[in-house]
Amino acid sequence: MANLTPFRGVLYDATVVKDIANVVAPPYDIIDAAYQKALYERHPNNVIRLELGMDEPGDSQAKNRYTRAAGFLHEWLKSGALRRDAQPSLYLYMIEYRPPSGDAGTPIKTLKGFFSTVELEEFGTGRIFPHENTRSAAKADRLNLLEACHANFSAIFSLYSDPDNRVMQLLEKSVDLQNPRLDFQDDAGLHQRLWSISDPAVLGSVHDLMRPKPLFIADGHHRYETSLRYRQLRREQEASRPKTHTGLQPYDSVLMLFAALEDPGLTVLPTHRVLTHALPGPDTITAVLGSAFDIQELPFQPSEKDARSRVLHLLRNQGQSGTVFGLAIRDAQAYFLLSLRPSHRPLASASERDKLDVSILQQEIVATLCPTSVEQEAIVYTKDDHEALDLVQRGHATGALLLNPTKVSEVRAVAASDGRMPHKSTYFFPKPLTGLVINAMED
C-alpha cells in the first residue's frame, strides 16, 4: 500500500530571502558547472548550496561539500531564511508551461500535483514501482548528502492513476486557488505556484484515496534507492542502541511529488543518444543496420535545415504506427530515417520492456555501433532534437540517434510487470524545482 505521511515542510520565508525565484534551482542532475556557479552567485541562500555544493581546496572527509550543506541548513533554519511549518501538511503544486518543442502558438499546459512524504517500500514488496535502471556513482553522492543533512531537498517524481481526478479535485477545493503561498516565474519562464493544506479531514481523505494506488517512479530512482539504503543504515544504528521510540521514524519516509498519469499537463520527452567515439563512414553504418531497418536517406537539399525539418516530421509521424529512428552522422550530407523491418519486430510474447522503442534502439543499433562498455558510457543524452543534431553538425559528436518519446502507458506497463527500462529511457517534463518545500527530518 502507498502510505502517505503528511509532514511539516520546511520552506523559504519570502520576508527574509525576498524573491523566491532567486533561491530555488532546477534538479541537480541537469545543472552544469556554469549554472551551478551562477546559482551560487545569485543569492547567499540559494538551495544549490544544499543540493549541489561546490568542492573547495583542502576538502577532507571531515570537511567537504556535504558537511557544508549540513551547516548551511542549520544556519538558515536558525536565521529564519528557512522555516518549518507548524502543522503536518500536503503541498498542492502547479506548473504552467509551454512544451519545449512548441513555438509561440503552442497552447500552454498545466502540470498539477502535490508534495508529501511517503513511507519507503523495498521494490517488489508493495505499491511503489521503479521503471528504470540506475548507476552506482550517483547513488553514492546522494547518500553522502543524505547522511550529512538528514533532509530531502528535491522530491522524487511519481505517477499514480486517477481517471476520475478525485484526488486533485479534492485538493483544489481545499485551497484558495487565487492566492497561492508561492507564485513566481522560474529561469525557464515556467509559472510556479504552491499551496499548503493542513486540514486533517482533507489529509485523511487524500491518504485514503491514495492508499490502494500503485506509484510509478517517473524521475528520481537514484534518490529513492539512496533513501532505502539510508533507512537500512539508520535501522542498523538504532538496533545497537536502547529502544526509545516505536512506530514510523523520519528516515522511513521520503519526499515525493505525485501527479496523475491521466493529467493532460504531463509531457514525456524523448532522450536522444549522441555518440562521441569514432564511427565508420555512412555507407558502412547503413550497410550494417540495413538488415534490421529500411533506411530512407534525406539529402541536405536544398539545405541541411530543410532535411532536418523533414527527418523530424517523418520521425514523429511514422513513429505513431511503428518503430522509427533518426540518424545523423558527422560529415554525411544527409540524415537517415530507420524504420524497423517486420522481421525484427518483437514477438507478441516479448516482455513489455523489450517492446519499447528505446529497448529496440539499444539492442539493434547502440549495441552494434557502440559494442564496448567504454563507448556506451561515453554516450551523451539530450531531450532536445536540435541540440542532438547541432552537436553532430558542429563536429562535437560523431553521430546522433533520435527516437520518439516513450508513452506514459508504456512506462506503467513496464513498471507493473516488475521490469526495468534501459538507462535514460524517459524525460518527464516539467520537473519539480528543488527548494520549493524541503523534508528536513525531525529526529
Secondary structure, DSSP 8 states (H G I E B T S, - for coil): ---EE-B--EEE-HHHH--GGGT-B--GGG--HHHHHHHHHH-TT-THHHHS----TT--SSSSHHHHHHHHHHHHHHHTSEEE-SS-BEEEEEEEE--TT--TTS--EEEEEEEEEEE---TTSSSEE--B---HHHHHHHHHHHHHH-EE-S-EEEEE--TT-HHHHHHHHTS-TTS-SEEEE-TTS-EEEEEEE--HHHHHHHHHHHTT--EEEEE-HHHHHHHHHHHHHHHHHHHTS-----S--GGGEEEEEEEETT-TT-EEE--EEEE-S----HHHHHHHHTTTEEEEEEE--S-HHHHHHHHHHHHHHHTTTS-EEEEEETT-SEEEEEEE-GGGS--TTS-TTTTSHHHHHIIIIIHHH--SHHHHHT-EEES-HHHHHHHHHTTS-SEEEE-----HHHHHHHHHTT--B-TT--EEES---BTSSBEE---
